[in-house]
């Protein structure tokens, strides 16, 4: 039961669930560990008249067997409340007996347009203590943490004196006042080491005896250098406690804990090369963890102010429904928990032409988000055997991986960064520089080639792993080359749509040449006209081959299609606009001429009077289906502010048809938009994806509706998928790629739902 993940961007995450346990760990690139180590807990001890009247582990879980059996477990969840609004969470414990209310506020350094503190691998737990009784009490909060993994945690390790610390997590719990000046009315004690596999009395007994751990008082406990290195397989844990006196009917001191995991060096795949994480630019060396902890404790009030300044205008907007506010911010959990890796690269990064000077600002050039997001989803099975994490660009809504946990039959652990899921949304509104970096990274890799012959799983064809001058579907981990599907007609030109829709002149200059190379590969000039290599009838509109060669990679497409054709039109319009901005008059004329012909062909071949047909297959039981995502290309153009190419009345008619069938006729409009519907109101069951509801597509569809003035329909559409995933099915902070009417789902923790920020952009 995950909750709001801990930590900044690209440094790994730890997840504290809504049942009070630390339940998921993503610290090494691409590796997700699920489990709740017993020693990772918060404990409260309350004393009155020098006698302990209440002592409890603040988790609803209960252990079995010998480990930590002396502790008082299984807190009654009926008296605790969890609230999550990323990047913060609040857990309220109503302790009925002692009449004390504890509120734990969890803060991670995640807020817009900031590229230093947001990289830190840390979080702060700030505890407020309220005494509702008539007598004074002494309240102690203890944070304990196991440093080592055994089966389901980190590798055993206790301090930095080991030569392997650079690739292992080092935990440094600290506590102090928010005020930089430590106040005498808060007492801090610690237990620097205990065995979490035994009964745990060295923590529990002294706490029960006098509300203290057995150590000398101090402001901050630093494990580094204070204990001997642990042996291989040895379990070790530590605990730190803060105590304060709380007067009757009043609030006590705020007790702040910071948790840091310092893993400055990482590697991908077979560890051929090591990389430094972004935060190591400012915090490096043997004392980095302690420095980050201290910095977090002193700086987190500023983080909260920045979070408030960002979120409050939306939260205070009474015209927006509460579910939308929750979805908008909470879907951002994927920014950190989706396997994001943020690297510090020495020297200057290069654009595709080998020169970034004057094109990319220093703030961008001096950082590098490789795969900002390693991984595509959590839980997708693809009949194979070893874990492979990829992030496909067809699902790339903001610059993180697609999901976590795809199982594929290969020999090595590989990390992919792909292009097929990338849509406009959060990147432009929250972390624009990340969006720029991802685009530049892909531009750079378009020109590369890899002649290695590979067998393609879809059709068994043998072909090069990467052909030059085409957009790769996936970019492998550093130094590992590409994973590239066969040519994805319309899909290749998503690059153009995404880059040019941003309207950033810097990007246009940087990538214009590469985009022209891609177009040149796809076209030949005969006389005055352009002939497309994938345009068999020379009407300007590309055609699909009859394979599932686009982001709906289980739903075959034949001939001109609503989805790919719409993306093609949007890409041509963006190329035309870019050529105009860059002063390339000849290109502008050519793109315009091609766009005019393609737009006419698109309508002649696909418009049926109400909506755009799915494709031009000779099988009308397939071709006339109503596709929820048929206006994806129009969404790109509307979001970018570039003028649309299709008649407004036809786009609105198509959206109304989708709303009436794919939304309202599917489960009464309460589950979002099903991908495909037959025109008489029956779900299209022709493929494994046509009968699914895709969370991200539903939000993107809602955004398109809002752009077209269909505000009520847009929110009705989006609310269904939110209520299904977050409320009916209990998939909070692990939103799936797809759900079906029978309550099954696919690909937990997917990136497409970040497209809800397309709704906010539209608003």
C-alpha angles and dihedrals in degrees: 000000000000125000135186107330121238125236143039129280122304100359099094128263142245118204123215107197128218091256091066099258132116097241112164134040128194106169106128115059110274096355117118120186121191122199143089113248107213096227094056099092150119116234129192125206121186125192132188124184090359092302127110107238099171135020123168144159105238097227132093091221123101127203128223126217132010106326113105092341091151091068122093106244142180105056110204106256092205088079098049131073129199123205122183126190108156127271089021135049134188126206116190119197116195104200101197099187101054091029093235127139119204122195118191113197115197117203130185124184099251120131136128130289096002122121106181114046090033089067096059119117095222146094134192127225110203115191124202116196122203121187110203094173130097096243135064116260136189113225124197124189117197127195115196127183135181114227102206137047113231100176101337111017136050126318109275111274136140109185148358097268091093119094090229097059093106091075099034130076118255115200119209113177112194136177135196143131121288085239109081088229108078112232122222095224092073116074120201124197133165147194105218096197140010136156109252091196092066130066095282098228093143086071102032101043101055090042090053091045101053109349092258138103116236102265142086116279116261143153100242135017115214115188093194112102095000100089136039119258113271122241125247109283094012117135118218135168139176137207136203126195135198122197132190139169115243121199121222116281093005147096122261130214119299110253113209127196126182125202120201132183110192112199104148097166124055138164138203129227113330094006093247090150135016125223134197122235118239096249091060088078088076104020117042140137134048095314098045095110094054091045092053090048092053092044092050093051092051098040106039094092087062090049091053092050091053090048090050093048089052099043106032098074088059097038092049093049103108092194092067118079119241094240089058093052089051094048094045096058101027094055085063088075085093092066089077106014096050093082096271116180118195112188134195109224122199115228128008121319115228133225123224093280092052097250126090099166111125092004105073120040117239090247088063101032094054095058133053130201104199109194087345080213123027108204136039108223145337115256109007113144118206104177097263139103123236127053116266121176118203136170114208122208093218088070095038104127099160111355109285132105124282102243143322127256110029109165115212131170105253138118104240139044104255131180120215132195113195141183109213099089098044111124132165115265132088096022094068094044104039115015108014094166091060089055090050092050095051091049092049090048092055093043089055092052097048092080094050124094138198114196094191107130114239134181112237113224095213098064107357093247118153112227141145116288091234129008118202123261097020129107111256116229090217132015112210126229116290110301094005103099127222145321104206131178119215116277109308104204112215087011094075090064094055083094090065093045093050097044097044096040087064090063093214109151090200089062093045092057092044099049105023093099093050093050090051089052090053092049091047090055090053096046142050125197119232115180109311096338138076120236118202119221087222096041105088097179096041095234093132094253121109120231134217121235100228093265129105090262102154137057091294086069096174096048113079122223128201126195122332110358138192094236104041093033091053091050089049092054091048091049092050091049090051092048089052092049092047093050089052092051092048093047094243095146097172092052090045091056093047094048091047093051092049091046093053092052094043093048092052092047091048091057096040093051102037112022111098100177097271108038143348114279117242093244143320099269114148087234104086090193084069107028099053095055118128108241117205092212097047092117097051092118091052089052091057091051095044092048092049096049091239113136117263122246100210126074110271094227092055094049091049091047090053091049092049090050091051091048094049095046112021094038112024097033092048111082091329093297093295101111106050126251121327111221097237135023131174113238092251092059104266122126115257105244096176093113143017090257104038091072095048130095109226112208096211095044090052092054091045090051090050089052091052090051091051091051087055094049095259093128098152093047092047095055092042089054095047096043091061096060093042093052091046097051102032102032113019098037101029096231097143112161091006102070110181128229093235142009132190134209092256090064094255120134140193134215109007119219098025129175102223093082088071084080086086083088085067085067091053090047089052092049 
